[in-house]
């Protein structure tokens, strides 16, 4: 676990953009199993989360067509919530950062860490926006 003072600004980047932070497995269940579309960001302290993932998530979420629910869990902090979110992302292996779009509880689009590293935020956002246009 990281010290809270270290991750607080990283959490705020998404929560200030309208993402709900999920801190328990039960909250993750309620969010993902809900009817409609849910965009889940597995947040992280790594550099690619700061440079690519969080900016991409915010860009995509500001698109006119976007999921009905925006949520986030933080890797290295709330272990139960992160583990539960990752269980819904199977068969993709655990990675952070990561982003997943669910529709009516089913995984319909996934972006793993290796698809985030070294890619500009706009390119990642464009992939997300394409999924939002298709499923939302």
Secondary structure by P-SEA (a helix, b strand, c coil): ccccccaaaaaaaccccbbbbbccaaaaaaaaacccbbbbbbccccccccccaaaaaaaaaacccccccccccccccaaaaaaaaaaaaccccccccbbbbbccccccccccccccccccaaaaaaaaaaaaaccc
